[in-house]
């Protein structure tokens, strides 16, 4: 078990049975964003766009813009 811990300390581990090598970064609390509800807002905008008969391209751009305009802090 110590061997595994040594590898993990160097950023080496597995995901779904695959080897990955990388580093972990710490995100300062001031940069964290609570995205609760962002998916709901996106789907709501998609449903609105479908009802308004937007083209698929316009629908996705519109929905992404709605989510980006949310104040998620």
N, C-alpha and C positions, 0 to 999 in steps of 0.2 A: 504494500500500500504506500510505503514511503516513496517508491519509484514514481508512482502515479502523481503524488503530491509534488515531487520535484519537477516533473514535466509540466504540470499545470502551472506551477509558479513561474515557468519560463514562457507561458502563453501557449503551450502545446496541449491539445486535447482532442476530443472527438465530438462530432455532431452527427446523429443518425448513423453511427458506425463509420464515419469518414474522418480522417485525420485533418486537422486544421492547425495552422501556426499563425499566431497573431498576437496583438497586444490589446489590452483593455484600456479604455480611456475613461476618466472620471468626468462626469458632466457636473459643473457647478450648479447648486440649487437655484441660482438666479436664472439659469438658462433652461430649466425644466419647464415643460408646458403640459398642462392637464388637457388631454384631448378627448375627455369624456363628452360624448354627444356629437363628435365630429362626423362619425359614420352615419348617425341618424340624420344629421343635417344634409349630408351628401345625398343619401337616399331620398330624403324629402325633396331636395332640389331636382333630382332625376325624375321623380314622380310628377312634379310640377311641370318639368320640361316635356315629359311624355304627353301630359294632358294639353299642353300648349302647342303640341305638334312641332317641337324643335327637331332639327336634323340631329342624327347621332353625334356628329362632331360638335355642333353647337351645344347640345345637351351636356356633354361631358365637360366642355370648357365652362359653361355656365355653372354646373354643379361644383366644379373645383374652385371657381371664383367665390361662390357662396361660402364654402368652407374656409377659404383663405381669408375672407373678410370677417370671420368670427373673432371675437376677442377671447382667446383661449389662455388666459394667464391667471 
